[in-house]
Amino acid sequence: MIAAVEMSRLGIARGDRSLFQDLDARLEAGQAVALTGANGAGKTSLLRALAGFIRPAEGTVRFTDAAGAEIEAETARRRIHLLGHLDGLRPGARVRDELAFHAAWLGGGAAEAAVERLSLEPLLELEVRKLSAGQRRRVALARLVAAPRPLWLLDEPGAPLDARWRGVLAELIAEHTAAGGLALIATHEPAHGLARTLELSV
Ligand SMILES: Nc1ncnc2c1ncn2[C@@H]1O[C@H](COP(=O)(O)OP(=O)(O)OP(=O)(O)O)[C@@H](O)[C@H]1O
């Protein structure tokens, strides 16, 4: 469980350039927050820093449990899904194998429920590289269903999806937060249905 993520005076730099400084923000269980800002403002970088892939230039990120106790960073990492816009799928793998691999690797169970929720049955025997961008994103989203984790960090998750699948994505996020999950969602779209917005300004 992760009950809260607290960013305090957080600053992130890429190369020798500071992207932002002094970011104070708190995300709590049950909340889905839109992360907005211009191209290059640092949304992807912030998500990667929260997932532990980039070391902040300054400030702190704290993960706490329901009792307010700090969760050690390594433990917190295993409770996070980072969905990047490159999807993180192996192009040469069949969808069936890729889903089974990710479900096992992420500590989930069988992928059947995820296959059904994302209507992936007709795609299971195809190689990932043969999928359209939207189909690939549905496979990537299936990981969130197959391996439940409390904190979702999603980088423009709806960008390649059509209206039907954007609707399903919104449902998945709503169900996740209703069950006590947290989500931070980088988006250039109007953030309908999300509790509030965290804006990075350049
Ligand atoms: N590995 C890197 N080395 C140097 N600079 C980088 C690296 N990764 C990203 N940057 C730079 O950091 C800045 C922020 O990039 P980031 O991808 O976090 O922005 P973003 O807000 O997600 O943008 P977009 O809306 O275009 O997706 C950009 O100017 C980018 O070129």
The ligand as a Tripos MOL2 file, in Angstrom:
@<TRIPOS>MOLECULE
LIG
   31    33     1     0     0
SMALL
NO_CHARGES

@<TRIPOS>ATOM
      1 N1         18.3260   12.1300  -21.0380 N.pl3     1 LIG1
      2 C1         18.2280   13.4480  -21.2230 C.ar      1 LIG1
      3 N2         19.3290   14.2360  -21.3270 N.ar      1 LIG1
      4 C2         19.2230   15.5650  -21.5060 C.ar      1 LIG1
      5 N3         18.0640   16.2160  -21.6090 N.ar      1 LIG1
      6 C3         16.9450   15.4850  -21.5180 C.ar      1 LIG1
      7 C4         16.9520   14.0690  -21.3170 C.ar      1 LIG1
      8 N4         15.6740   13.6370  -21.2460 N.ar      1 LIG1
      9 C5         14.9010   14.7290  -21.4010 C.ar      1 LIG1
     10 N5         15.6460   15.8350  -21.5580 N.ar      1 LIG1
     11 C6         15.1620   17.2110  -21.7350 C.3       1 LIG1
     12 O1         14.3860   17.5610  -20.6060 O.3       1 LIG1
     13 C7         13.3180   18.4190  -20.9910 C.3       1 LIG1
     14 C8         12.0360   17.8860  -20.3960 C.3       1 LIG1
     15 O2         11.6620   16.6820  -21.0700 O.3       1 LIG1
     16 P1         10.3660   15.8600  -20.6430 P.3       1 LIG1
     17 O3         10.2710   14.7040  -21.5960 O.co2     1 LIG1
     18 O4         10.4120   15.5870  -19.1880 O.co2     1 LIG1
     19 O5          9.2150   16.9260  -20.9280 O.3       1 LIG1
     20 P2          7.6400   16.7590  -21.0480 P.3       1 LIG1
     21 O6          7.0160   17.8320  -20.1720 O.co2     1 LIG1
     22 O7          7.2460   15.3640  -20.7420 O.co2     1 LIG1
     23 O8          7.4010   17.1060  -22.5750 O.3       1 LIG1
     24 P3          6.2950   16.6220  -23.6800 P.3       1 LIG1
     25 O9          5.0150   17.3450  -23.3440 O.co2     1 LIG1
     26 O10         6.8900   17.1120  -24.9530 O.co2     1 LIG1
     27 O11         6.1940   15.1190  -23.6020 O.co2     1 LIG1
     28 C9         13.3410   18.4880  -22.5180 C.3       1 LIG1
     29 O12        13.9220   19.7130  -22.9140 O.3       1 LIG1
     30 C10        14.2110   17.3200  -22.9130 C.3       1 LIG1
     31 O13        14.9230   17.5660  -24.1040 O.3       1 LIG1
@<TRIPOS>BOND
     1     1     2 1
     2     2     3 ar
     3     2     7 ar
     4     3     4 ar
     5     4     5 ar
     6     5     6 ar
     7     6     7 ar
     8     6    10 ar
     9     7     8 ar
    10     8     9 ar
    11     9    10 ar
    12    10    11 1
    13    11    12 1
    14    11    30 1
    15    12    13 1
    16    13    14 1
    17    13    28 1
    18    14    15 1
    19    15    16 1
    20    16    17 2
    21    16    18 1
    22    16    19 1
    23    19    20 1
    24    20    21 2
    25    20    22 1
    26    20    23 1
    27    23    24 1
    28    24    25 2
    29    24    26 1
    30    24    27 1
    31    28    29 1
    32    28    30 1
    33    30    31 1
@<TRIPOS>SUBSTRUCTURE
     1 LIG1         1 GROUP 0 **** ****
